[in-house]
Amino acid sequence: FDAVVDDLRVFPGAKWFAGARLNFAENLLRFRDDRPALIFRSETRPSTRMSYAEAYEAVARLAHSLRAMGVRPGDRVCGYMPNLIETAVAMLAATAIGAVWASCATDIGPQVAADRLGQVEPKVLFTADGYVYKGNPYATLENAAAVAREIPSLERVIVSSYAHARPDLTAIPRAIRYEEFLAPEQHPPLTFEQLPFDHPVYIMFSSGTTGTPKCMVQSAGGVLINHLKELLLHTDLRRSDVITYVTTCSWMMWNWLLSSLAVGAAVLLYDGSPTYPDAGAMWKLIADERVTIFGTSATYLNALRTAGVRPGREHNVSSLREISQTGSPLSATSGNCSRIR
């Protein structure tokens, strides 16, 4: 790069690291070994794991297919997805080729999702055929079809099979199954698009409580530096860690969580209610997967205290060395880690 910053007197608008070239996904996929990269758990499914080597190959195949259909740097690729491994792979594949990622979880209604995603005029939409929450299955193909009909810019809707082995996609315009969209080659080359520091990587959305949700564009370089600062310095994240956060792909903590891949940690993705079948669900998950860093909301921790739950008495949480909290204020009593042990 030519300079760290051109003129700090200009704010906003100062140019950082002018001349630098980088790729966001390349930094998250810099490890290519057999250590676990992504772990998936849900209310109904056992643990599924993807190593760093497998994640790289999965991203390479999907990126190859996206490029082949004409996705170019700056195009928008969106997710209307549960918290699946496929959701993470889709984000990495899109950003690997310079596309901009935006997402909403499938628990959001179709009109609300279309109000958000339609603004960015995506070329591709990733979605799934359903999800499970508090033990109840929810079919989402009708919602996905409604979203697709509201977004005329879409050229492809790629559907992951989560609730059914072979879902019927006839109602969704321009739809194809995820497995059928993937490049047939097992090891296609992956060329990471080298882009300016301020090239957009994510489009986030405001809550929409005061009107139509507003788009917030985040740059690849800025997100990468800030996330690594928070993960390495604030969180003390290490390669040996297993990190998880109670989140969906609608919330920015999902994006933050996935940046843990740049450190080489194992990222645990959980899809479902954190209190199903009971308030100890996440603590059983922590014990089963030997989670070391657990992120959640103040609302969840306050609810545990109110319910009188003492996780350490019922589950082995000896692996846990850090609890991260964000969102609403946390009471001093709920924040007392001795209550967890």
N, C-alpha and C positions, 0 to 999 in steps of 0.2 A: 504494500500500500504506500501511498505518497505521504500521508499525514494522518495522525490519529483523528484530528478534528480540524475543520477549516476555520471556523470563527464561532467561538462560544458566546459571542454577543448576540448571535442570531438564535433565538429560541421562541417557538420551535422553528426548525429549518436548518440547523447546523448539519453539515455533512460529516459523517464519521467514516473513517477508514476508506477514503476515496481511493479508487484504484485496486482495492482488494477484490479477489474473486474466491468464492466458496460455494459449497453446496450443503444445505442443512442436513439432508438425509445421509450424506456421506459421513458427516461427523457422528451421527447416531449409529451408523453401521460400520464404524471403524474396527470393531472386533469381529472376527470371522471364525471363531473357534466353536467347540462343542459345549461350552457352558450355556446354561439356560438364559435365554433373552426374554421370552414371553411365556408366562404361565396363565392359563385360563381356567377359571372356576365359575360355576353358577349354582343356583339353587338345586338344579336337577342333574348336572353333569359332573363326572369325576374330573380330576386334574388332567389338562392337556398342556404339553410343553413343546416349545419351539426353541431350538438352540440358535446361537448367533449365526452359525453357518447356514442353518435352515432358513432363518429369517432373511439373510442376504439372498439366498436363492429364490425365495418366495417373492421378495421385492423385485428381483431382476426379471422374473417371468411376468409379473404384473406390469412393471414399467415398460417392458418390451411391447406388451399388448396395447398399452395406452399410447405409446409413441406410434405404433402401427396404425391406430385408428385416427391419428392426426392431432393428438394432444401436444401442445407446444408450450414453451415457457410463457408464463403470464396467464394461460388459460385457467379457469377455475374448475376444480374437481371437488365434489361435495359428498358427504356421508349423511345418511338418515338411517342410523345404525344402532344396534345394541353395543355393549362393550366387549366386542369379540376380538380375537387375534386378527381376523380379516380386516377389522376397522383400522387397527394399527398398521397392518401391511399396506392397506390402501393409502393411508396418509403418507407413509414412507415412499411408496412408489410414485405418488403424485409429485411430492417435493423433490424426489430424485431427478425428475425430468424438468423441474422448474415450474410446475403448475402450482397454483395457490389452493390451499385446503381450507374448507369450512365444513362444519358438521353440526348436526342436531341428533339427539337420541330419539329412538322410536317411541318413547313414552310421551313425546310431544305430539299433539294432534296435527293432522295434515295441513290445515289452514295456517296454523302457527308456524309450522316448518316451512311451508311455501312462502310465507311472508318474509322469513329470514333468507332462505336459500335462493329464492327467486331474484332477490336484489342483486346478487353477484353474477347472475347469468351463467350458470355452470354449463360446461360441455358434457360432463359425466356425473352421474349420481350413483353412489353405492348404497344399497339397502339390504334388508333381510326380510324373511318371510314371517317373522314373529319373535316373541320373547316371552319370558316367564317372570312374573313378579308376585311375591307373596303366595307362591304355589299355584297361581292362576295363569294359564297360557293365554296369550293375546296374539291373534292373527293380525298381521300388519300389511298384507299385500294390497288390500283395498286402500289403505292410507297411502301406501307408496304410489299406487296408481293415481290417486287424487293429486299428490304432490307433483308427479311427473306431468300430468295434464296442465298444471298451473305454470310450468316452466318451459316455454317454447324453445329455449336455447339448447335443451338437452338433446344430445345425439345418441347417448347410450345410458341405459339403466341396468346396473350389474347387481344381481340378486344373490346373496349368500343363503344357503340352505341351513337354517338353524332349527326351525320347528318341524320341518318336513324334509324327507329325503329328496323328493323331486317336486317342488311346488309348481302349481299351474300359473304361468306368467302371462297368459293370453290377454288379461285385462290391462296390463302395463305397457304403454307404448315404448317401443324400441328396447325391450327388455331382453336380457340374456343371463343365463346362470353363471355365477362366478367361475365355476370349474370350466365351463365351455369358453369363457372369455380368455382364460389364461393361455399364454403362449405354449404350444405343444412341446417346444424344446425344453429339456430339463435344465440345461445350463446356458441360457442365453447371456451374452455379454451385457454388463451393466455400465453404461457411461453416465456418470453423474454430471449434470449440466452445471458448468461453472458460471456463477452469476455475481452481480455486484452485491456488496455488503447490505445495501438497503432494498434488495429485491424482496417483494412480499412473499411470505411463507404461509401465514394464517390470516383468515378473516374471522374475527370474533363478533359477537352480537350483544347489544345491550338487552336488558330484560324485556323491554316492550311495554312496561307498565304505564308509560306516559305517551304512548303512541306506537307507531310502527317501529320495530326494532332497528337500531342504528348499527351500521357496519363500522368495525374498527380494524384497520389493516395493520398487521405487525410484520416487521422486516426480519429476514432470516438471521442476519448477523446480530441484531439487537436481541432477538429471542434467545439465540444460542448462548450469547455471553451472559445474559441475565439469568437464564436457567442454570447454566453451569456454576455461576456465582452462588446461587441459592442451594444447589444440590451439593456442591463440593465444600463450600465454606459454611453455609448456614446449617445444612443437614448432615455434613460429614459423610456423604455417601461414598461407599467403597465397592469394589468389584465383588466382594464376598456377600454383599447385602441382598436381601429380598425385600423389595419396597412395594407397597400398595397404597392406594387412596380410594376412599369411598367416593366415587364420582361416576359420571357418564361423559360421553363425548360432547354433551352440550355445555359443559363447564370447563373453564380454562385449566383447572387442575388436571384434567385428562391430558392436555397438551404438555403440561409441566411434568407429569408422571412419565410420559414417554421419552422425555429428554434424558431420563435416567439411563437410557441405552448408551448414551455418549460416554458414560462412566464405566459401562460394562456390567452393571448390576442386573439382577433378574427382576423383571417388572411383572407383578401379579395383577391381572385384569379380572375383576369380579363383576358379573352381571346378575343383578337381582336385588332384593331388599336386604339391607344390613341387619334387619331384626327378624328375619324369617329363617327357620320356624320359631325362633325365640330370640330374646335379646342377646344370647350368647353366640349367635351365628358367626360374627366376625372373629370372635376370640377362638372359636373352634378352627376357623380358617387359618388364623395366625399360628395356632399350634400345629395344624396339619402341614402347612407349607413352610414352617420355621421362618416366619416373617420377622424381619429385624427393624423395619421402619414402617409405621402404620400412620396414615393420614386420614383425618376425618373432620367433621364439623363440630362446633361448640354445641349445636343443638343435639347431636347424637350423644356426646359426653354428658351433657346435662340430663338427658333422658335416662342414661344409665344410672346416674346418681339418684334421680327421682324414683326409679324402679328398684333401688337398693341392690343393683347388680354389682358383684365383686368378681370380675372375670378370673383373677388369679386363683381363686379358691376352687373353681370348677374346671379350669383349663390350664395346660402347661404353656405359659407365656414367657418362659425363660429365655427364648430367642430374642424377644423384643427389647431393643435398647433405646428406641425413640418413638414418641407419639407426636405427630405434627397436627396442628389445628388451625383452621382458617374459617372465615365467615363471621358470624355474630360473636359478641363478647362471651368469653368463657368465665364462669364463676370461679372464685378461688378454691371452693370445695371440689368442684368437678375437675379442676386442673391439678389436684393433688394426686400425683402418680402412685402414692401408696395405696390409694383406693383401687387401682388396677391390680396391683400385686396381691 
